[in-house]
């Protein structure tokens, strides 16, 4: 009888551990799915030419159609005022924190780990200011013409 009870207790513990392991695996898979998207903001033009933004993400490990890239840690004169993006491009911040401002005065912050998809090619465009530092190191990656930027807006 003791062996039967021990066996039942062991089976119950194993079933419970297996159930917990399955729950843990589900949590791990869910976490991986959530981590597979990289946070992003997209600048775009409204029909009237003003600039707006939306928060979203781009998928990790997806190939994107680009032809070149360059690194910058300098600011040109024309960048110091409101301006449209010179081309459809990803801007990847490597170092620094930047506060972007669009036509209606709304702002958002880009820092390392957050991708900017710049598509506001007309009108006044956007402006930006460095936050907490005089450093902004970034990588510009132009998106080839007629290519998908893979940006997915958050659903609100």
NORFEN-V546711 format. One record per residue. N is the residue number from 1. RES is the residue in one letter. SS is DSSP state (h for helix, s for strand, l for the rest). PHI is phi in radians with two decimals (NA if undefined). D_LAST is the distance of its C-alpha to the last C-alpha in Angstrom with 2 decimals. Layout:
n=N res=RES ss=SS phi=PHI d_last=D_LAST
n=N res=RES ss=SS phi=PHI d_last=D_LAST
This chain:
n=1 res=X ss=l phi=NA d_last=59.96
n=2 res=X ss=h phi=-1.06 d_last=58.71
n=3 res=X ss=h phi=-1.11 d_last=57.70
n=4 res=X ss=h phi=-1.09 d_last=55.82
n=5 res=X ss=h phi=-1.10 d_last=53.87
n=6 res=X ss=h phi=-1.04 d_last=53.18
n=7 res=X ss=h phi=-1.08 d_last=52.00
n=8 res=X ss=h phi=-1.12 d_last=49.64
n=9 res=X ss=h phi=-1.11 d_last=48.25
n=10 res=X ss=h phi=-1.08 d_last=47.81
n=11 res=X ss=h phi=-1.08 d_last=46.06
n=12 res=X ss=h phi=-1.07 d_last=43.71
n=13 res=X ss=h phi=-1.12 d_last=42.92
n=14 res=X ss=h phi=-1.11 d_last=42.36
n=15 res=X ss=h phi=-1.11 d_last=40.07
n=16 res=X ss=h phi=-1.14 d_last=38.08
n=17 res=X ss=h phi=-1.11 d_last=37.96
n=18 res=X ss=h phi=-1.11 d_last=36.91
n=19 res=X ss=h phi=-1.10 d_last=34.12
n=20 res=X ss=h phi=-1.12 d_last=32.96
n=21 res=X ss=h phi=-1.12 d_last=33.29
n=22 res=X ss=h phi=-1.10 d_last=31.19
n=23 res=X ss=h phi=-1.07 d_last=28.46
n=24 res=X ss=h phi=-1.08 d_last=28.79
n=25 res=X ss=h phi=-1.08 d_last=28.57
n=26 res=X ss=h phi=-1.08 d_last=25.37
n=27 res=X ss=h phi=-1.13 d_last=23.87
n=28 res=X ss=h phi=-1.09 d_last=25.29
n=29 res=X ss=h phi=-1.09 d_last=23.94
n=30 res=X ss=h phi=-1.04 d_last=20.40
n=31 res=X ss=h phi=-1.09 d_last=20.81
n=32 res=X ss=h phi=-1.11 d_last=22.17
n=33 res=X ss=h phi=-1.10 d_last=19.35
n=34 res=X ss=h phi=-1.20 d_last=16.81
n=35 res=X ss=h phi=-1.36 d_last=19.30
n=36 res=X ss=l phi=-1.31 d_last=19.75
n=37 res=X ss=s phi=-1.79 d_last=16.89
n=38 res=X ss=s phi=-1.74 d_last=17.69
n=39 res=X ss=s phi=-1.03 d_last=15.23
n=40 res=X ss=s phi=-2.65 d_last=15.24
n=41 res=X ss=s phi=-2.16 d_last=14.52
n=42 res=X ss=s phi=-2.10 d_last=15.47
n=43 res=X ss=s phi=-1.59 d_last=17.55
n=44 res=X ss=s phi=-2.56 d_last=18.02
n=45 res=X ss=s phi=-1.66 d_last=19.98
n=46 res=X ss=l phi=-1.35 d_last=18.95
n=47 res=X ss=l phi=-0.97 d_last=21.54
n=48 res=X ss=l phi=-1.47 d_last=23.56
n=49 res=X ss=l phi=1.62 d_last=23.94
n=50 res=X ss=l phi=-1.25 d_last=21.96
n=51 res=X ss=s phi=-1.80 d_last=19.94
n=52 res=X ss=s phi=-2.40 d_last=16.21
n=53 res=X ss=s phi=-2.44 d_last=14.01
n=54 res=X ss=s phi=-2.42 d_last=10.74
n=55 res=X ss=s phi=-1.65 d_last=10.02
n=56 res=X ss=s phi=-3.03 d_last=10.39
n=57 res=X ss=s phi=-2.76 d_last=13.53
n=58 res=X ss=s phi=-2.18 d_last=16.76
n=59 res=X ss=s phi=-1.28 d_last=18.70
n=60 res=X ss=l phi=-1.40 d_last=21.74
n=61 res=X ss=l phi=1.10 d_last=25.18
n=62 res=X ss=l phi=-1.74 d_last=24.43
n=63 res=X ss=l phi=-1.32 d_last=27.11
n=64 res=X ss=l phi=-2.12 d_last=26.18
n=65 res=X ss=l phi=-1.42 d_last=28.55
n=66 res=X ss=s phi=-2.36 d_last=30.00
n=67 res=X ss=l phi=-2.08 d_last=33.60
n=68 res=X ss=l phi=-2.72 d_last=34.13
n=69 res=X ss=l phi=-2.78 d_last=32.81
n=70 res=X ss=s phi=-2.65 d_last=34.26
n=71 res=X ss=s phi=-1.91 d_last=34.01
n=72 res=X ss=s phi=-2.46 d_last=34.20
n=73 res=X ss=l phi=-2.31 d_last=34.84
n=74 res=X ss=l phi=-1.99 d_last=36.11
n=75 res=X ss=l phi=-2.13 d_last=34.67
n=76 res=X ss=l phi=-1.45 d_last=36.25
n=77 res=X ss=h phi=-0.95 d_last=36.98
n=78 res=X ss=h phi=-1.12 d_last=34.61
n=79 res=X ss=h phi=-1.37 d_last=31.65
n=80 res=X ss=h phi=-1.35 d_last=32.36
n=81 res=X ss=l phi=-2.07 d_last=31.10
n=82 res=X ss=l phi=-1.01 d_last=28.13
n=83 res=X ss=s phi=-2.77 d_last=28.29
n=84 res=X ss=l phi=-1.38 d_last=26.50
n=85 res=X ss=l phi=-1.13 d_last=26.23
n=86 res=X ss=l phi=-1.28 d_last=29.64
n=87 res=X ss=l phi=-2.88 d_last=28.26
n=88 res=X ss=l phi=-1.25 d_last=25.17
n=89 res=X ss=s phi=-2.75 d_last=25.05
n=90 res=X ss=s phi=-1.60 d_last=23.57
n=91 res=X ss=s phi=-2.12 d_last=24.51
n=92 res=X ss=s phi=-1.87 d_last=24.96
n=93 res=X ss=s phi=-1.36 d_last=25.84
n=94 res=X ss=s phi=-1.71 d_last=28.69
n=95 res=X ss=s phi=-2.59 d_last=29.72
n=96 res=X ss=l phi=1.98 d_last=28.46
n=97 res=X ss=s phi=-2.39 d_last=25.41
n=98 res=X ss=s phi=-2.19 d_last=24.28
n=99 res=X ss=s phi=-1.78 d_last=22.31
n=100 res=X ss=s phi=-1.65 d_last=21.09
n=101 res=X ss=s phi=-2.28 d_last=20.94
n=102 res=X ss=l phi=-1.92 d_last=19.87
n=103 res=X ss=l phi=-0.92 d_last=21.38
n=104 res=X ss=l phi=-1.48 d_last=19.67
n=105 res=X ss=l phi=1.60 d_last=20.53
n=106 res=X ss=l phi=-1.15 d_last=17.14
n=107 res=X ss=s phi=-2.29 d_last=17.78
n=108 res=X ss=s phi=-2.64 d_last=16.66
n=109 res=X ss=s phi=-2.02 d_last=19.04
n=110 res=X ss=s phi=-1.92 d_last=20.23
n=111 res=X ss=s phi=-2.52 d_last=22.64
n=112 res=X ss=l phi=-0.91 d_last=24.26
n=113 res=X ss=l phi=1.74 d_last=21.94
n=114 res=X ss=l phi=-2.11 d_last=19.17
n=115 res=X ss=s phi=-1.65 d_last=19.67
n=116 res=X ss=s phi=-1.80 d_last=19.55
n=117 res=X ss=s phi=-1.87 d_last=19.40
n=118 res=X ss=s phi=-1.63 d_last=21.36
n=119 res=X ss=l phi=-2.34 d_last=21.34
n=120 res=X ss=l phi=-1.54 d_last=22.04
n=121 res=X ss=l phi=-1.53 d_last=25.56
n=122 res=X ss=l phi=-2.27 d_last=26.58
n=123 res=X ss=l phi=1.22 d_last=26.97
n=124 res=X ss=l phi=-1.17 d_last=27.10
n=125 res=X ss=l phi=1.38 d_last=24.51
n=126 res=X ss=s phi=-2.16 d_last=23.37
n=127 res=X ss=s phi=-2.30 d_last=25.36
n=128 res=X ss=s phi=-2.65 d_last=25.35
n=129 res=X ss=s phi=-2.40 d_last=27.33
n=130 res=X ss=s phi=-1.30 d_last=28.43
n=131 res=X ss=l phi=-2.04 d_last=27.49
n=132 res=X ss=l phi=1.13 d_last=30.12
n=133 res=X ss=l phi=-2.97 d_last=32.33
n=134 res=X ss=l phi=-1.73 d_last=34.09
n=135 res=X ss=l phi=-1.88 d_last=33.10
n=136 res=X ss=l phi=-2.50 d_last=30.58
n=137 res=X ss=s phi=-1.82 d_last=31.49
n=138 res=X ss=s phi=-2.61 d_last=29.38
n=139 res=X ss=s phi=-2.01 d_last=29.65
n=140 res=X ss=s phi=-1.75 d_last=29.02
n=141 res=X ss=s phi=-2.26 d_last=28.45
n=142 res=X ss=s phi=-1.10 d_last=28.61
n=143 res=X ss=s phi=-1.64 d_last=26.85
n=144 res=X ss=l phi=-1.09 d_last=29.50
n=145 res=X ss=l phi=-0.97 d_last=29.42
n=146 res=X ss=l phi=1.10 d_last=27.49
n=147 res=X ss=l phi=-1.72 d_last=25.89
n=148 res=X ss=l phi=-1.34 d_last=22.33
n=149 res=X ss=l phi=-1.44 d_last=20.59
n=150 res=X ss=l phi=1.13 d_last=18.60
n=151 res=X ss=s phi=-1.19 d_last=15.45
n=152 res=X ss=s phi=-2.17 d_last=12.27
n=153 res=X ss=s phi=-1.20 d_last=9.04
n=154 res=X ss=l phi=-1.13 d_last=6.26
n=155 res=X ss=l phi=-1.59 d_last=3.79
n=156 res=X ss=l phi=-1.93 d_last=0.00
